[in-house]
Structure formats: structure tokens, C-alpha cells
């Protein structure tokens, strides 16, 4: 569906969307929840939505995603360098953004939609913006990310779900190195396109960052808590 629309038309149809992207472990989901509790917005959760991409991808149109789905976690994270893992990321090759846009076009438009998705690159979203600060790219410092991911993957079942029965310490090191490469790409594109980059180092409270983002995103006055997950509002076909 997204490919059938001119970028100017897509920008008009998605003018109610705000894009919260950037690096993993930067607190995007936390900030999205804070904004959803303050404002009448829906959240498009990229991690949850990704589960549906599996049934929609093909080896012809999304070869990198298709290959990733066929490979066991241990092979993905332990048998390749961080550079190789980075270069094989489906999102680096634009394979997932069309799914996101199609999902957004299928959603209600009565309320602002906040996209919480690290896979979004500045070059993809730039043509769809009606003002530059409709998107913000959060990039954590290496120290902030390492603390966040070590805490996240201290949960052994979660680590095993991501990395199988491989060496989790080695997989985490590769993950951190890959994420630094991803951040560098996001920063390079955002600077080139004059889009906002917010450095996350833990020095500011989530509430202060949320205030900053609300102003950038031109969100309205705070209302009653209405945390809503956009995935629940997609139609029954999963789109």
C-alpha cells in the first residue's frame, strides 16, 4: 500500500503521526508510555508489530529479513562480526519501513499516533514529515546502553529467546557493538537531513525528557491517563 502513495500524499495522511526512533536501550518505550499517560495519543509499538511482519515478508521482497528468520539465534549473533550483523539488518536495507507505513495507514486518525520503533531511519521518515520535529531520534551513550541491556538480558529466559543457547556474554558484546554502528548511521543521516537527535545519558529525568518531546511533537494539553496500544486498534487481519 505504501508504495502506491506519493510521499506528499503520505505526509498529509500521516500528519497525525509522531516518530520516536533511535537506538536500542535509549528509553523510547518508557518515554512513549509517559506521553501516553499525559496525552490522548496511541502508541504504535514496533517490537510488537514486528511479530506480524513474519507472515508478510517474502524471500523476494525482504531477502535480509527472510534470511534472518531462517537462521538460528546462535548463528545470527555468535558466528558473525558486529559489522556483518549490522550490514545484514533488514531495516538498514529498508525492508521493514513499508510494513510500518501500511500499519499506520490502516489505523484510526482521530488521535495522534506515537511510533515507538528503533528500526526507523531518518532517510525513510524525512519525506513523510510536515515539520522537522515531528520525528526525534534518541541515541544513548555507550555507558547508558550497556547498563540498560545488561539489566534487560540479566533475565535468562529473555536472553535465551534472543540468543538461543549460545554464549550470552559474547552475544551481548556483539549486540552492543552492532548497536553502536546503528547509532552512527542514524546520527549521520539525521545530521545530514537536519532532524533532531537527543542524546540520552541518564542525566535527565524521564518526565523532563517527555516535556521536551511533547513540545517538539506539538502535543496538546495534558488530559487523563489513556495508555492505549495501537496494535490493539489494527484490524483483525493483523495489519
N, C-alpha and C positions, 0 to 999 in steps of 0.2 A: 504493500500500500504506500509506504513512504516514498519509494522510488517513482511513483506516479504523480507526485506533487512537486510543483516548482518551489524552490526554497523560500521565495517571498510569500507564497500562499501558506507554506508550512509555518513560517514565522508568525503569520497572522493567526493561524489556527492554534498555535501553541503559545500565544502571548500570555496565557494564564499560568504557564509553567515556569518554575524556578529550578535552576540546576545546581545541585550541591555535589561537587565531584572532587577529584584529587586523590591523594594517596591512601592506602590502607592504614588503619590504625591511627587516623587523624581525628577521630571523634565525630565523623559525619552523622552516624546514626543517632548518637546522643544528642547532637545539636538539632537534628531533624525532629526528634521527639520533643525537645524543649519548645521548638517553634510550633509544633502541632498542638501542644498544650496551651499555648498562648493565643494562637490564631486559628481561624476556621480554614485550615488547609488539609489537603490529603497528602499522604506520603506514598510515593512510588518507590518501593523497596527493591533495589536492583538485585540484591542477593536472593531474595525470594523469587523474583521474576525470572532469574536465570534458570531456575529449575524447569521452566516451561520452554526455554529455548531448545532444550534437548530434543523435544518432539518436533520442532520446527526447522531444525538445521538439516542440511544435506551435504554430502561429500563434495558436490559440485559447487554450491554457493558459499559454503562455510568450511573450506578444507582444513583450516587450522583448528577450528572448534571440533570438527568431526574427528580429527586425529587425536585431540586431547581426550575426547570421550572414550576412545578405543584403548588408550594407554592406561595401565595400572598406575596408581599414585606413586609407588616406589620408583617406577621408571621415569615418571614426569619430574620428580624432584631430586632424585639421587644420581641418576645416570647422565645428567647433562650439567653444563656450567650455567651460572646465573645469566650470562649473556645469551646462551642458547634458549633458555627458558623464556627470557624477555622477548627475544625475536620471534618466538613461536606463539606469543599471546594472541588469541583471536581478536581482542579489542584493538591491538596495535594495527591490525590489518582491516579494521572497520567492519568486522563480521557480526558484531552484536548491536551496534547502534541502531540499525534498521528495526530490530526487534523492539527496542525501547520506544522508538518513534511510533511504530504501529500500535503498541500498547497504549501510549498516551493519546493517540487519535481515537481510540476506542473508549476512552474514559469520559465521564461527565465533565462539563466545563463550568459548572456553576461556582466552583470554589477554586482557588489557586491550588496547583499541584506542585509538591516539592519532590524533585527527583533525587534520591539518595543512591548514588551509583558511582563507584570508583572507576568503572570501565569507560566513562565518557571522556573523550579527549577534546581539548579546546578547538581543534580544527574541525571537528564534527559539529559541535554545537554552535560555533560562531555564526554560521549563516542563518541560524534559526532565532537569533536574539533580536529583540526590538530595542533594547538598551544594554550596554556592556555589562552592567552589574546585575543583569538577570541571571548570570552564572557566577559562581565563586568556586575557586579551586583551592582546597585545603591541602597543604603539604606539611607533614610533620617533620621535625628534626629527627635525625637518626636515633638519638637517645630516647626521644619520646616514643617513637615507633617500637623500638626494641622492648621498652618496658611494657607497652600495650600488647605486643604479640607474645611476649613471654608469659604474660598473665593469661592471655586468651588460650594459648596452647598448653598451659600447665594442666588443663583438663585432658586427661589421656584419651578418653573416647573421641573427643573433638579432634585431637591431633591425629589419631588413627584414621578418622574419617577422611582427613585431608591427605595424609601421607602414608596410609596403609601401615604395614609392619616394618617399614624401613627405619633407618637411624633418624629419629625425630630431631636430634640436635643438629645433625648435618642438614636435614631438610629445612629447618628453621633458618640456618645460616644462609642457605641458598635463597630462601624466601626473602630475607632481609636485603640481600644483595640485589635480587631481581626488582624489589620494590624501589630501591634507590635509583635504578635505571629508569623505571617507570616515572618516578617523580621528576627526574631530569628531563624526560621527554615532555611531560605535562608543563613544567616550568618554561621550557624553551618555546613551546607553542603558545602558551598564554602570554608571555612577554612579547612575542612577535605579533600577536593579534590584539595586544593591549587589553587583555582580560584580567580580572582581579585574581591575585594569588594571596592567600592568607597563610602565613607560617604559624604552625601550631607547635609550641614548645612547653606547654603546661603552665605558663606564667599568667594566663588569664582564665578566669572562671568561665564555665560553660554559659552561665547567664549573661555575662558581658559579651561573649562572642555571639550569642544568639541575638542580643540587641543590635550588634553591628550588622549581622546578616539580615535581620528584619528591615533595617534601614536600606541596605543595599537592594534587597528584594522588593522594596516598596509594599510591604505587607501592611494591612490595615490595623486599626486599633485592636488591642488585645480583647479577646472575648472569653467565654467559659471554656474550660478544657474540653477539647473534642478530638482526642487522638484517634485517627482513623487510618487504616492501612489501605492504600489504593488497590492493592492486589485483591482485596475483598470486593471491590467495585467493578472488576473486569467481568465481562460477560461469561456465561457458562462454558464457552468454548475454550477458555483459558487465555484468551487474548486480551 
